[in-house]
Amino acid sequence: MAAEALGVDPGDSFAEGLKKAFPSVDFLREVEALAGTIGPKEAKGPIRFHARDGSWTCDVWAAEVGGERLVLFRRHGPSLPPEVSERLERLATLGMLSAGVAHDFNNVLTAILGWAQIALRDPSAKETVENALKIIETNARRAKVVIRDLVESSRPDEGPQLPVNLAGAVDDVLRLLSSWIRTQALTVEREYEKVADISLDRGRLHQVLLNVVLNAIQAMPSGGTLRVGTRAEGGGGAELWVSDTGSGMDAATLARAFDPFFTTKKGGDIGGTGLGLTLCRRFVEQMGGSIRARSEPGRGTEFSISLPARKVEGVATSTTQAGPPPALGCSVLVVDDEPDIREMLTLALRLRGAEVAAVPDAPSARSLLASRPFDLVLLDYTLPGSRGDQVLRDLAAAREGVKFLYISGRTGVDVPLGGAGEALGWIHKPFDLEQVYRAIERVIRG
C-alpha cells in the first residue's frame, strides 16, 4: 500500500523508492534535517516534494509524540486511489489530534496515579479512600470517552445505524479538540435547538464533524469565536451547523471547497490534503443527507449538514429494574491474556452469583472446556498470536453448545455475529461492570 501511494516499485527498499520518486533532492537528508529540529510535542512541515512528471506531490512533516520522533508522508494527486486517499486523511487527522490527546491522557493519569498513592498510604482513612476511588473512577471514565472518540475518528469501516443525539455528537468532538481550542484562545458558543435523535452511523458522523470543526479552528489562528448548533427540519430531520469568525473565502475558493485535493492550507499548517471536505460530503451523502458551505471574505465561514429522519427497526431500549439485581446463576470461562482483567472479571462475576474460571490463552481454555461444561465464554478477541474468530471455532469444537461473547478494545463492526460458530456480541474495552452483567444476562436468558 505504501509503495502504491508513493508510486514506486514495491520491490524497492523504502529509501530506494523515495530516491526514485524524488530524484531532484537529497530526500533523506532533508527529512533528517527536518526531524532534528523538532522539540517536545512540536510538529514542523510540510516540506513539499514533486514527482518527476508533476502528476502529484508529497508533503513531509516531523513531529514529536510521546518521546518519539515521527515522520509523516502525505502524497496527493489526481491519480491517488480513493481508498488510499481516505486512509491518508484519517492518518493525517490522527496526527493532528495526537498532541491534544496526549495532554488529556497525561492529566487523567496524573489524577489516577496521585489519588491511588494517597489511598494506599493511609488505607485506614475510610473517607479519604472513598473520595480517592470516586476520583479514580471519574478520570477512568474520562479516558474511556477520549479513547472512544479517537477510535471513531479513525476507524475505516461502517458501523451500525443507531439513534444519535446530535448535540451530544458535537460536544464529543469539541471535547476531543479542547486542547486546540484552549491553545488558540477560542470562544465556543453553542446554540442547540431540541431535535430528535437520528439513526445513523455515529462513527461516520464523528469523522465529518471532526473535519468541519478542525477547519473552523484552523481558520482562526489568532483567536475568534467558534459557533456550533442544531436546528429542526421538516419531516423529523435536523441540521447541524459550524461557523467561524475567520477570514472567510471568496466565491472562487468557495466553489472549489469540496473538490478533491483542493486546499487553502499554507506551508506551515498541519493538514491540507484537500481530501477532508471531499470525504465529508461522501459520508454525509451515504447517510442520506447533504452538506453546504457559506462564506464571504472577512465574515467567516459556516458549514451546515442536513440529515433526514431515519428509523432503524429492532433497536433495543433499556429498562430500569427495581430492587437488587438477580444472581447470574451461570458458569463463565474468562479468556484474557491480561492478568489484572482476568482477576477483576473473576471477582466481579462471582459477586453477581456466577461460577467463574479464568485462563490466559487459547490452549488452556480448550483444555478446560474439554474437561468441564460452561454456559458462556468471555473471549478476548486479540489474544497474542491468534484471532478471536479462529480461537472461537477451536473452542467451540471442544465443547458443544457453549456460548461466546467477545471482549476487546477494537470496534468489531467487521466481524460477523450471531450465526453458527460465531459470538453473540461484543463487550467493548474499557467497559463498566454493568455492561458486562447486562451482556451476560441477555445471552444466558435469551
C-alpha positions in Angstrom: 0.0 0.0 0.0 2.8 2.4 0.8 4.6 1.7 -2.5 1.3 2.2 -4.4 0.7 5.5 -2.6 4.2 6.8 -3.3 4.1 5.5 -6.9 7.3 3.4 -6.7 8.3 -0.2 -7.4 7.1 -2.4 -4.4 10.4 -4.4 -4.8 12.5 -1.3 -3.9 13.7 -0.7 -0.4 12.0 2.3 1.3 15.0 4.5 0.8 15.4 3.4 -2.8 11.8 4.1 -3.5 11.9 7.5 -2.1 15.0 8.4 -4.0 13.4 7.2 -7.3 10.3 9.2 -6.5 12.2 12.4 -5.6 15.5 12.4 -7.6 15.8 16.2 -7.6 16.7 16.5 -3.9 18.6 14.5 -1.3 15.3 13.4 0.2 16.6 11.5 3.2 19.0 14.3 4.2 16.2 16.9 4.1 13.9 14.7 6.1 16.6 14.0 8.7 17.3 17.7 9.0 13.6 18.5 9.5 13.2 15.8 12.2 16.3 17.0 14.0 14.9 20.5 14.6 11.7 19.5 16.5 11.1 19.8 20.2 8.7 18.1 22.7 5.1 18.0 21.4 6.1 20.0 18.4 5.4 19.4 14.7 7.0 21.0 11.7 6.4 21.0 8.0 5.4 20.4 5.4 8.4 20.3 3.0 6.9 19.6 -0.4 8.5 17.3 -2.9 7.3 16.9 -6.5 7.1 13.8 -8.7 9.2 13.7 -11.9 6.2 14.2 -14.2 4.4 16.7 -11.9 1.4 14.5 -11.6 1.4 14.6 -7.8 3.3 15.9 -4.8 4.3 14.6 -1.4 4.4 16.6 1.8 6.6 15.6 4.7 6.1 16.5 8.4 8.2 15.7 11.5 6.6 15.5 14.9 7.5 14.5 18.5 4.8 12.4 20.1 5.2 10.6 23.4 9.0 11.0 23.3 9.3 9.5 19.8 10.1 11.4 16.6 7.7 10.6 13.8 8.0 11.4 10.1 4.7 11.7 8.2 4.5 11.4 4.4 1.4 12.6 2.6 1.2 12.2 -1.2 -1.7 13.7 -3.1 -2.6 14.0 -6.7 -5.5 13.1 -9.0 -4.2 9.5 -9.6 -4.4 8.5 -5.9 -6.9 5.7 -5.4 -10.0 6.6 -3.2 -9.3 4.0 -0.5 -5.7 5.3 -0.2 -6.9 8.9 0.0 -9.3 8.1 2.8 -6.7 6.2 4.7 -4.2 9.0 4.4 -6.7 11.6 5.5 -7.5 9.6 8.6 -3.8 9.2 9.4 -3.3 13.0 9.0 -6.3 13.7 11.3 -4.9 11.3 14.0 -1.5 13.0 13.7 -3.1 16.4 14.4 -5.1 15.0 17.4 -2.1 13.2 19.0 -0.7 16.1 21.0 -4.0 17.1 22.4 -5.0 13.6 23.3 -1.6 13.0 24.9 -2.2 16.2 27.0 -5.6 14.9 28.1 -4.3 11.5 29.0 -1.4 12.9 31.0 -3.9 14.9 33.1 -6.1 11.8 33.6 -3.2 9.5 34.5 -1.8 12.1 36.9 -5.1 12.3 38.8 -5.4 8.5 38.8 -1.8 7.8 39.9 -1.8 10.6 42.6 -5.1 9.6 44.2 -4.2 5.9 44.1 -1.0 6.7 46.0 -2.9 8.8 48.6 -5.3 5.9 49.2 -2.5 3.3 49.6 -0.5 5.4 52.0 -3.4 5.5 54.5 -5.9 2.8 53.7 -7.5 3.1 57.1 -8.8 6.6 56.4 -12.2 5.5 55.0 -13.4 8.9 53.9 -10.1 9.7 52.0 -10.1 6.3 50.4 -13.7 6.5 49.2 -13.0 10.0 47.8 -9.9 8.7 46.0 -11.8 5.8 44.5 -14.5 8.1 43.2 -12.0 10.5 41.6 -10.1 7.5 40.1 -13.4 6.2 38.6 -14.3 9.6 37.2 -11.0 10.0 35.5 -11.0 6.5 34.1 -14.4 7.3 32.5 -12.8 10.4 31.0 -10.1 8.3 29.5 -12.8 5.9 28.1 -14.5 8.7 26.3 -11.3 10.0 24.8 -10.5 6.5 23.5 -14.0 6.0 22.1 -13.8 9.3 20.3 -10.3 8.6 18.9 -11.4 5.2 17.6 -14.4 6.7 15.9 -12.2 9.3 14.3 -10.0 6.7 12.7 -12.0 3.6 12.0 -12.3 2.7 8.3 -15.3 0.5 8.4 -19.0 1.4 8.5 -20.7 1.0 11.8 -24.3 0.1 12.9 -27.2 2.5 12.4 -28.2 3.6 15.8 -30.1 6.6 17.3 -27.6 9.5 17.8 -28.1 12.7 19.9 -26.7 15.3 17.6 -25.8 17.9 20.2 -24.0 15.2 22.1 -22.1 14.2 19.0 -20.9 17.8 18.5 -19.9 18.1 22.2 -17.9 14.9 21.8 -15.9 16.4 19.0 -15.4 19.7 20.9 -14.1 17.7 23.9 -11.6 15.8 21.7 -10.4 19.2 20.2 -10.4 21.0 23.6 -6.6 21.3 23.7 -6.6 23.1 20.3 -9.4 25.4 21.3 -7.6 26.4 24.5 -4.3 26.9 22.7 -5.9 29.3 20.2 -7.9 31.1 22.9 -11.2 30.5 21.0 -14.6 31.2 22.4 -17.1 28.5 21.9 -20.8 29.3 21.6 -23.5 26.5 21.5 -27.0 27.0 20.1 -28.7 23.7 20.4 -32.4 23.6 19.4 -34.2 20.5 20.6 -34.1 18.0 17.8 -35.0 14.3 17.6 -32.3 11.6 17.7 -31.4 10.4 14.2 -30.5 6.8 13.4 -27.1 6.8 11.6 -23.5 5.6 11.7 -22.2 7.5 14.7 -18.6 7.0 13.8 -19.1 8.4 10.3 -20.9 11.5 11.7 -18.0 11.9 14.2 -15.5 11.9 11.3 -17.5 14.5 9.4 -17.8 16.8 12.4 -14.2 16.4 13.3 -13.1 17.6 9.8 -15.5 20.5 9.8 -14.7 21.7 13.3 -10.9 21.4 12.7 -11.3 23.5 9.5 -13.1 26.2 11.6 -10.4 26.1 14.3 -7.6 26.4 11.8 -9.4 29.3 10.1 -8.8 31.3 13.4 -5.1 31.0 14.3 -5.2 34.4 16.2 -8.4 33.6 18.1 -12.1 34.1 17.4 -15.5 32.6 18.0 -16.4 29.0 17.1 -20.2 28.6 16.9 -22.0 25.3 16.8 -25.6 24.4 16.8 -28.6 22.2 15.8 -31.8 23.2 14.1 -35.0 21.1 13.5 -36.0 20.5 9.9 -39.2 19.3 8.3 -40.2 15.6 8.4 -38.3 15.0 11.6 -34.9 15.7 10.1 -32.2 18.0 11.6 -29.4 20.4 10.7 -26.0 20.7 12.3 -24.0 23.8 11.7 -20.5 25.0 12.5 -19.3 28.6 11.9 -16.1 30.5 12.5 -15.1 34.2 12.5 -12.0 33.6 10.3 -11.0 35.3 7.1 -13.6 33.6 5.0 -13.5 32.6 1.4 -14.1 34.3 -1.9 -16.6 33.0 -4.4 -14.0 31.2 -6.5 -12.5 29.4 -3.4 -15.9 28.5 -2.0 -16.9 26.9 -5.3 -13.9 24.5 -5.0 -14.2 23.8 -1.3 -15.4 20.2 -1.8 -13.2 19.4 -4.8 -10.7 16.6 -4.3 -7.1 17.7 -3.5 -8.1 21.4 -3.2 -6.7 23.1 -0.1 -6.1 26.6 1.1 -3.7 25.5 3.9 -0.4 27.3 4.0 3.1 25.8 4.1 3.3 25.8 7.9 -0.1 24.3 8.6 -0.6 20.7 9.7 -3.2 19.3 7.3 -4.0 20.3 3.8 -4.5 17.1 1.8 -7.5 18.7 0.2 -9.4 15.4 1.0 -11.2 16.2 4.2 -14.3 18.0 2.9 -14.5 15.6 -0.1 -14.8 12.7 2.3 -17.2 14.7 4.5 -19.5 15.1 1.5 -19.2 11.4 0.7 -20.0 10.3 4.2 -23.0 12.7 4.6 -24.5 11.6 1.3 -24.1 8.0 2.5 -26.2 9.0 5.5 -28.9 10.4 3.1 -28.0 14.0 3.8 -26.3 17.0 2.3 -23.6 19.4 3.3 -23.3 23.1 2.3 -20.8 25.9 2.9 -21.5 29.6 3.0 -18.7 32.2 3.3 -17.6 35.7 2.5 -14.2 37.4 2.7 -13.8 38.9 6.1 -17.0 37.4 7.5 -16.0 33.8 8.3 -17.5 30.5 7.1 -20.4 28.3 8.0 -20.9 24.7 7.2 -24.3 23.1 7.6 -25.2 19.4 7.5 -28.8 18.4 6.8 -29.7 14.9 7.9 -33.1 13.3 7.2 -35.1 11.4 9.8 -34.2 7.7 9.6 -35.6 4.9 11.8 -33.9 1.6 12.3 -36.0 -1.4 13.3 -35.1 -3.5 16.2 -33.2 -1.0 18.3 -33.4 -2.2 21.9 -34.5 0.2 24.6 -33.2 -0.1 28.2 -35.4 -0.7 31.1 -34.9 0.1 34.8 -35.3 -2.8 37.2 -36.3 -2.1 40.8 -34.6 -3.9 43.7 -31.3 -5.8 43.9 -30.2 -7.4 40.6 -30.8 -11.2 40.3 -27.9 -13.6 40.5 -26.4 -14.5 37.2 -26.6 -18.2 38.1 -24.4 -19.4 35.2 -20.9 -20.7 34.7 -18.4 -18.4 32.8 -15.0 -19.0 31.4 -12.9 -15.8 31.1 -10.1 -16.0 28.4 -7.9 -12.9 28.5 -4.1 -12.5 28.5 -4.2 -9.5 30.9 -3.9 -10.8 34.5 -5.5 -7.7 36.0 -8.5 -8.0 33.7 -8.9 -11.8 34.4 -8.7 -11.2 38.2 -11.2 -8.3 38.1 -13.8 -10.1 36.0 -13.4 -13.3 38.1 -14.2 -11.3 41.3 -16.9 -9.2 39.7 -18.8 -12.1 38.2 -18.6 -14.1 41.5 -20.1 -11.1 43.3 -23.1 -11.5 41.0 -23.5 -15.2 41.6 -21.7 -16.7 38.7 -19.3 -19.7 38.8 -16.1 -18.4 37.2 -12.8 -19.8 35.9 -10.2 -17.7 34.1 -7.3 -18.6 31.8 -4.7 -16.6 29.9 -4.6 -18.3 26.5 -6.5 -20.5 24.0 -4.8 -23.8 24.8 -5.7 -23.5 28.4 -9.2 -22.6 27.5 -9.6 -25.6 25.2 -8.2 -27.9 27.8 -10.6 -26.6 30.5 -13.6 -26.8 28.1 -12.8 -30.4 27.2 -12.9 -31.3 30.9 -16.0 -29.5 32.1 -19.0 -27.6 30.8 -19.5 -23.8 30.8 -22.6 -21.8 29.8 -20.5 -18.9 28.4 -17.0 -18.0 27.4 -15.9 -14.3 27.6 -13.2 -14.4 24.9 -10.6 -11.7 24.3 -10.6 -11.2 20.5 -7.0 -10.1 20.3 -5.1 -12.9 22.2 -1.4 -12.9 21.2 -0.7 -14.8 18.1 -4.3 -15.5 17.2 -7.6 -14.0 16.0 -10.7 -14.3 18.1 -12.9 -15.9 15.4 -10.2 -18.6 14.9 -9.9 -19.3 18.6 -13.7 -19.4 18.9 -14.0 -22.1 16.3 -11.4 -24.1 18.0 -13.0 -23.8 21.5 -16.5 -24.5 20.1 -15.2 -27.8 18.8 -14.0 -28.7 22.3 -17.5 -28.2 23.9 -20.7 -28.3 22.0 -23.4 -25.8 22.9 -21.3 -23.2 24.7 -22.0 -19.6 24.0 -19.4 -16.8 23.4 -19.1 -13.1 23.9 -16.0 -11.2 22.6 -14.3 -8.7 24.9 -11.9 -6.3 23.1 -10.9 -2.7 22.5 -11.5 -2.9 18.8 -14.7 -1.9 17.1 -15.7 -5.3 15.8 -18.1 -4.0 13.2 -16.4 -6.1 10.5 -16.8 -9.4 12.5 -20.0 -11.4 11.9 -22.1 -12.2 14.9 -25.0 -14.4 15.9 -24.6 -17.2 13.3 -23.4 -20.8 13.7 -19.9 -20.8 15.1 -20.0 -17.1 15.9 -20.0 -15.0 19.0 -23.3 -13.4 20.1 -21.9 -10.0 20.8 -19.1 -7.7 21.9 -18.2 -6.1 25.3 -16.0 -3.2 24.3 -13.0 -2.3 26.5 -12.9 -0.2 28.5 -16.2 -1.4 30.0 -18.3 -0.8 33.0 -19.2 -3.8 35.1 -22.9 -3.1 34.5 -22.2 -3.5 30.7 -20.7 -7.0 31.4 -23.6 -8.0 33.6 -26.2 -6.9 31.1 -24.5 -8.6 28.2 -24.3 -11.9 30.1 -27.9 -11.7 31.1 -29.0 -11.1 27.5 -27.1 -14.2 26.3 -28.0 -16.5 29.2 -31.7 -15.6 29.5 -32.2 -15.3 25.7 
